[in-house]
Amino acid sequence: MFERFVNNSTNGSDARAEPRVKAGWSAQLLTEDGQRHAVKVVDISRSGAGMSGDCKLRIKQAIELIVKVPKLPDFVEDEVIQIHATVIYQTLSGGTWRSGLHFTDPTREQRRIFDAWLSQRGGA
């Protein structure tokens, strides 16, 4: 199921199951053992996100992501969202880890916020 989110490097096509939009949001990642890591959410979709940072994670690792999402429509304030996710892929590029996350059990409010961003940015 999760393979659909990974870019298919053999033919160069983008094999993601859902459209994503660029984000650039500051976030903190919390691991099961209580470690905190500063990360950046680089893109989102309705069911997941791409992030970059210095932390090496395991595939299928459960994490918690605390994200500062700029409020629409004026971006003056941030909303803090705490969401559970699972790591579905990770690659190392130029010393930075790029990770793909699948949201697990997002709340109705979290879905509303992400859907608003996707529709605002042309991803829905």
N, C-alpha and C positions, 0 to 999 in steps of 0.2 A: 504494500500500500504506500509506504513512504518513499519508495524509489521514484515515484512520479515527480517529486520535488527537486531531484538532483539533475543538474544540467547533463545532458547526454553528450559527453565529449567525443564520442566516436563519429558523430555526424555533425557536430557543431550546433545542433538545434537546441532550443530551450524547451525541456521536457517537463516543466512545472505544470501541476494540475490546475493551478489557479493563477490569475494575474496578480502581480505584485507592484507596489508603488514604492518609490524611494522615501526614506524617512529621515535618517540622520539624528536620531534621538539618543540622548544620554540615558544610560541605564546601569543598574547593578545586577549582577548575577549572584544568586545564592545557591551553593551546592548543598547536598544532603548532609555533609559533615560540617556545615556551618561556615565554610569559607565564602568570602565576598570578593568579587572581582568587578572592576569598572569595565564596562563594555559600551559599544555603540550599536544601536539597532539601525541597520542600514536600509532595510526594506521590510514591508509587511504584506501579508495577504489575509484573507478572512480566517485562515486556519493556522497561520504560522508566521515566522519572521526569520530574516537573515541578520546575523550580528557579527561584529568583529571585535577582537580583543586579544589579550595576552594569555588567556587561560586555555589549556589543553583539556578537552572533555572526552568522555567516552560516548560512543554511539549507544543510544537507548538510555542514556543517563537522564534521570529526572532532575530538573532544576526549577528555581523560582526566579522570575525576572521582575525587577522593579523598574518601571519605565516612566520617564517624564515625557508625556505626550502634550504638545502644544494644543491648547483649546481652539477649536474652530469657532467662528470664521476668522478671527482677528489675530490669533497666535500671541496675544499679550500675556496670558498666564499659562501655566502648565497644569495638567492633571496627572496625578501619580497613580499608575495602575500596577498592581501586583498580580502576576499571572503565572500559573504553572505551565511548564512545557517539557518536552522531551527532545533531546538532541537526535537529529536524524542524519546529519552528516557533518563532517569537519575537514577542512583542508588548511594547509599552512602555505602562506604566500608572503614573501618578503618579510618574514619574521612575525607576521600577524596571523592569528587563527581566524578563519572565516567559518561560522557555524550556521547550520540550518536547524530551525526549531519548529516543532509542531505543538501548538497550544493544546493543553489537555483540560477539558471541562471549563472553558471560559464562561463567565457569567453573562447574563443577558446584557448588562450595562457595558461590559468589556466588548462584546460583539457590536453593540450600538456604536461605540467610539471608533472601533476599527472600520466598521462599515461606512461611517461618516467620512473617515479619511480616504477610504478607497473610492467612494463616489466623488469626493472633492477633487481627487488627483487622477481620475479616469481609470481606476483599476477595477471598478465594479460594473 
